[in-house]
Amino acid sequence: MSNDETKAGRRPVDALLPRIQSEYAGAWVALKGGRVVDARPTPYELVASLHERDITDTTIIRVPDRDEAELVGLG
């Protein structure tokens, strides 16, 4: 198995990041198994949608918009 494959034979999530960044800029995205399962404008809408569809065990990220300033530090 190469470094570019997971045990299931899928590409790792980081291989999809450029596509996710361009398609979902400014949105909250739920990932499962290296695939986007849902995306919404707010985390509340995303969680509600996942709950309604009984989707669990996801990774939720916010994809920054290209024009958005980079946040460095929290203090």
C-alpha distances in whole Angstrom, upper triangle without the diagonal:
4,7,8,6,8,8,10,8,11,12,13,16,17,16,19,21,23,24,25,27,29,29,30,32,35,33,32,29,27,23,21,18,17,20,24,26,29,31,35,37,38,36,39,38,34,35,38,36,33,35,37,34,33,29,28,25,25,25,28,28,31,30,33,35,35,38,38,39,36,37,37,38,40,43
4,5,6,8,10,12,9,11,10,11,15,15,14,17,19,21,22,23,25,27,27,28,30,33,32,31,27,26,22,21,18,17,20,23,26,29,30,34,36,37,35,38,37,34,34,37,35,33,35,37,34,33,30,29,26,25,24,27,27,29,28,30,32,32,35,35,36,33,34,34,35,38,41
4,6,8,10,12,11,11,9,9,13,12,11,15,17,19,20,21,22,25,26,26,28,30,29,28,25,24,20,20,17,15,18,21,24,27,28,32,33,34,32,35,35,32,32,35,34,31,34,36,33,32,29,27,24,23,22,24,24,26,25,28,30,29,33,32,33,30,31,30,32,34,37
4,7,10,11,9,8,6,7,10,10,8,12,14,16,17,18,20,21,22,23,25,28,27,26,23,22,18,18,15,13,15,19,21,24,25,29,31,32,30,33,33,29,30,33,31,29,32,34,31,30,27,26,23,21,20,22,22,24,23,25,27,27,30,30,31,28,30,30,31,33,37
4,7,8,5,6,5,6,10,11,10,12,15,17,18,18,21,23,23,24,26,28,27,26,22,21,17,16,12,11,14,18,20,23,25,28,31,32,30,33,32,28,29,32,30,27,30,32,29,28,24,24,21,20,19,22,22,25,24,27,29,29,32,32,33,30,31,32,33,35,38
4,5,5,5,6,6,10,12,11,13,16,19,19,19,21,24,23,24,26,28,26,25,21,19,15,13,10,10,13,17,19,22,24,27,30,30,28,31,30,27,27,30,28,25,27,29,26,25,22,21,18,17,17,20,21,24,23,26,29,29,33,32,33,31,31,31,32,34,37
4,5,8,10,10,13,15,15,17,19,22,22,22,25,27,27,27,29,31,29,27,24,21,17,15,11,12,15,19,20,24,26,30,32,32,30,33,32,28,28,31,29,26,28,30,27,25,22,21,18,18,19,22,23,27,26,30,32,33,36,35,36,34,34,34,35,36,40
4,6,9,10,13,16,15,16,19,22,21,21,24,26,25,25,28,30,28,26,22,20,16,13,9,11,13,17,18,21,24,28,31,31,29,31,30,27,27,29,27,24,26,28,24,23,20,19,17,17,18,21,23,26,26,29,31,32,36,35,37,34,35,35,36,37,41
4,7,9,12,14,13,14,18,20,19,20,23,24,24,25,27,30,28,26,23,21,17,15,11,11,13,17,19,22,24,28,31,32,30,33,32,28,28,31,28,26,28,30,26,25,22,22,20,19,20,23,23,26,26,29,31,31,35,34,36,34,35,35,36,38,41
4,6,9,11,10,11,14,16,16,16,19,21,20,21,24,26,24,23,19,17,14,12,9,8,10,13,15,19,21,25,27,28,27,29,28,25,25,28,25,23,26,27,24,23,20,20,18,17,17,19,20,23,22,25,27,27,31,31,32,30,31,32,33,35,38
4,7,8,6,8,11,13,13,14,16,18,18,19,21,24,22,21,18,17,13,13,10,7,10,13,16,19,20,24,26,27,26,29,28,24,25,28,26,23,27,28,25,25,21,21,19,17,16,18,18,21,20,23,24,24,28,28,29,27,28,29,31,32,36
4,6,6,7,10,12,13,13,15,18,18,18,20,22,21,20,16,15,12,11,9,6,9,12,15,18,19,23,25,25,24,27,26,23,24,27,25,22,25,27,25,24,20,19,17,15,14,16,16,18,17,20,23,23,27,26,27,25,26,26,27,29,33
4,5,5,7,10,11,10,12,15,15,15,16,19,17,16,13,12,9,9,8,5,7,10,13,15,16,19,21,22,20,23,23,19,20,24,22,19,23,25,22,22,18,18,15,12,11,13,12,15,14,17,19,20,23,23,24,22,22,23,25,26,30
4,5,5,8,10,10,11,14,15,15,16,18,17,17,14,14,11,13,12,8,11,12,16,17,17,20,22,23,21,25,25,21,23,26,24,22,26,28,26,25,22,21,18,15,13,14,13,15,13,16,18,18,21,21,22,19,20,21,23,25,28
4,6,7,9,10,11,13,14,15,17,19,19,19,16,16,13,14,13,9,11,13,16,18,18,22,23,25,24,27,26,23,25,28,26,24,27,29,27,27,23,23,20,18,16,17,16,17,15,17,19,19,22,22,24,22,23,24,26,28,32
4,6,6,6,9,10,11,12,14,16,16,16,13,13,11,12,12,8,8,9,13,15,15,18,20,22,21,24,23,20,22,25,22,21,24,26,24,24,21,21,19,16,14,15,14,15,13,15,17,17,20,21,22,21,22,24,26,27,31
4,5,5,6,9,10,10,11,14,14,14,11,13,11,13,14,10,10,10,14,15,14,17,18,20,19,23,22,19,21,24,22,21,25,26,24,25,21,21,19,16,13,13,11,12,10,12,13,13,17,17,19,17,19,20,22,24,28
4,5,5,6,9,10,10,14,14,15,14,16,14,17,17,13,13,13,17,17,16,18,19,21,21,25,24,21,24,26,24,24,27,29,27,28,24,24,23,19,17,16,14,14,11,12,13,12,16,16,18,17,19,21,24,25,29
4,5,5,6,8,10,13,13,14,12,14,13,16,16,12,11,10,14,14,13,16,18,20,20,23,22,19,22,24,22,22,25,26,24,26,22,23,22,18,17,16,14,14,11,13,13,13,17,18,20,19,21,24,26,28,31
4,6,5,6,8,11,10,11,9,11,10,13,14,11,10,8,12,11,10,13,14,16,17,20,19,16,19,21,19,18,22,23,22,23,19,20,19,15,13,13,11,10,8,10,11,12,16,16,18,18,19,22,24,25,28
4,6,6,5,9,9,11,10,13,13,16,17,14,13,11,15,14,12,14,14,16,17,20,19,17,20,22,21,21,24,25,24,25,22,23,21,18,15,14,11,10,6,8,8,8,12,12,15,14,16,19,21,23,26
4,6,6,10,11,13,12,15,15,19,20,16,15,13,16,15,13,15,15,18,19,22,21,19,22,24,22,22,26,27,25,27,24,25,24,20,18,17,14,13,9,10,9,8,12,13,16,16,19,22,24,26,29
4,6,9,9,12,11,13,14,17,18,15,13,11,13,12,10,12,13,16,17,20,18,16,20,21,19,19,23,24,22,24,21,23,22,19,17,16,14,12,9,11,10,11,14,15,18,19,21,24,26,27,30
4,6,5,8,7,11,12,15,18,15,13,10,12,10,7,9,9,12,13,16,15,13,16,18,16,17,20,21,20,22,19,21,20,16,15,13,11,9,6,9,8,10,13,13,17,17,18,21,24,24,27
4,6,9,10,13,15,18,20,18,16,13,15,13,10,11,10,12,14,17,16,15,18,20,19,19,23,24,23,25,22,23,23,19,17,14,11,8,5,6,5,7,10,10,13,14,15,19,21,22,25
4,7,9,13,15,19,22,19,18,15,16,14,10,9,7,9,11,14,14,13,16,18,18,19,22,23,23,24,22,23,22,19,16,13,10,7,5,5,4,8,10,9,12,13,14,18,20,19,23
4,6,10,13,16,19,17,15,12,13,10,6,6,5,7,9,12,11,9,13,15,14,15,18,19,19,21,18,19,19,15,14,10,9,6,6,7,8,12,13,12,15,16,16,20,21,21,24
4,7,10,14,17,15,14,11,11,8,6,5,6,6,6,9,9,7,10,12,12,12,15,17,17,18,15,16,16,12,10,7,6,4,6,9,11,14,16,14,17,17,16,19,20,20,23
4,6,10,13,12,10,7,8,6,4,7,9,9,8,11,11,7,10,13,11,11,14,16,15,16,13,13,13,9,8,6,5,6,7,11,13,16,18,17,19,18,19,21,22,22,26
4,7,10,10,8,6,6,5,6,9,12,11,10,12,11,8,9,12,10,8,12,14,13,13,10,10,10,6,6,4,7,9,10,14,16,19,22,20,22,21,21,23,24,24,27
4,7,6,5,5,6,7,9,12,15,15,13,16,15,11,12,15,13,11,14,16,14,14,10,10,9,5,5,6,8,11,12,16,18,20,23,22,24,22,22,24,25,25,29
4,5,5,7,6,9,12,15,18,18,16,18,17,14,14,16,14,11,14,16,14,13,9,9,7,5,6,9,11,15,16,19,22,24,27,26,27,26,26,27,28,28,31
4,6,8,9,13,15,19,22,22,20,22,21,17,17,20,18,15,18,19,17,16,12,11,9,8,9,12,14,17,18,21,24,25,29,28,29,27,27,29,29,30,34
4,7,9,12,14,18,20,21,19,22,21,17,18,21,19,16,19,21,18,18,14,14,12,10,9,12,13,15,15,19,21,22,26,25,27,25,25,26,27,28,32
4,6,9,11,15,18,19,18,20,19,15,16,19,16,14,18,19,16,16,13,13,12,10,10,12,12,15,14,18,20,21,25,24,26,25,26,27,29,29,33
4,6,8,11,14,16,15,17,15,12,14,16,13,12,16,17,14,15,12,13,13,9,10,10,11,12,12,16,17,19,22,22,24,23,24,26,27,28,31
4,7,11,14,15,14,15,14,10,12,13,10,9,12,13,10,12,9,10,11,8,10,10,12,14,14,18,20,22,25,24,27,26,26,28,29,29,33
4,7,11,12,11,12,10,7,9,11,8,8,11,12,10,12,10,12,13,10,11,10,11,12,13,16,17,20,23,22,25,24,24,27,28,28,31
4,7,9,9,11,9,6,10,11,9,10,13,14,13,15,13,14,15,12,12,9,10,9,10,13,14,17,19,18,21,21,22,25,26,25,29
4,6,7,9,6,5,9,10,9,10,13,14,14,16,15,16,17,14,14,11,11,10,11,13,14,17,19,18,21,21,21,24,25,24,28
4,7,9,7,8,11,12,12,14,16,17,17,19,18,19,20,17,16,12,12,9,10,11,12,15,16,15,18,19,19,22,24,22,26
4,5,5,6,9,10,11,13,14,16,17,18,17,18,19,16,15,11,11,9,11,12,14,17,18,16,19,19,18,22,22,20,23
4,6,5,6,8,10,10,12,14,15,16,15,15,15,13,12,8,9,8,11,13,15,19,20,18,20,19,18,21,21,20,23
4,5,5,6,9,10,11,12,14,15,15,15,16,15,14,11,13,12,15,17,19,22,23,21,23,23,22,24,24,22,25
4,6,5,6,9,10,10,12,14,14,15,17,15,15,12,13,13,15,17,18,22,23,21,24,24,23,26,27,25,28
4,5,5,6,9,10,11,12,11,12,13,11,11,9,10,11,13,16,17,21,23,21,23,23,22,25,26,24,27
4,5,5,6,9,10,10,9,10,12,10,11,9,12,13,16,18,20,24,26,23,25,25,24,26,26,24,27
4,5,5,6,9,10,10,12,14,13,15,13,15,16,18,21,23,26,28,26,28,28,27,29,29,27,30
4,5,5,6,9,9,11,14,12,14,13,15,16,18,21,22,25,27,26,28,28,28,30,31,29,32
4,6,5,6,5,7,10,9,11,11,14,15,18,21,23,26,28,26,29,28,27,30,30,29,32
4,5,5,6,8,11,11,14,13,16,18,21,24,26,29,31,29,31,31,30,32,32,30,33
4,6,8,11,14,14,17,16,19,20,23,26,27,30,32,31,33,33,32,35,35,33,36
4,6,9,13,13,16,16,19,20,22,25,27,30,32,31,33,33,32,35,35,34,37
4,6,10,11,15,15,19,21,23,26,28,32,34,32,34,33,33,35,35,33,37
4,7,8,11,12,16,18,20,24,26,29,31,30,32,31,30,32,32,31,34
4,6,9,11,15,18,20,24,26,29,31,30,31,30,29,30,30,29,32
4,7,10,13,17,19,22,25,28,31,28,30,28,27,28,28,27,31
4,6,10,13,15,19,22,24,27,25,27,25,24,25,25,25,29
4,7,10,12,16,19,21,24,22,23,21,20,22,22,22,25
4,7,10,13,16,19,21,19,20,19,18,20,20,20,23
4,6,9,13,15,18,15,17,15,15,17,17,17,21
4,6,9,12,14,12,14,13,13,15,16,16,20
4,7,9,12,10,12,12,13,15,17,18,21
4,6,8,6,9,8,10,13,16,16,19
4,5,5,9,10,12,16,18,19,22
4,6,8,10,13,16,19,20,23
4,6,9,12,15,19,20,22
4,6,9,12,15,16,18
4,6,9,13,14,16
4,6,10,12,14
4,6,8,10
4,7,9
4,6
4
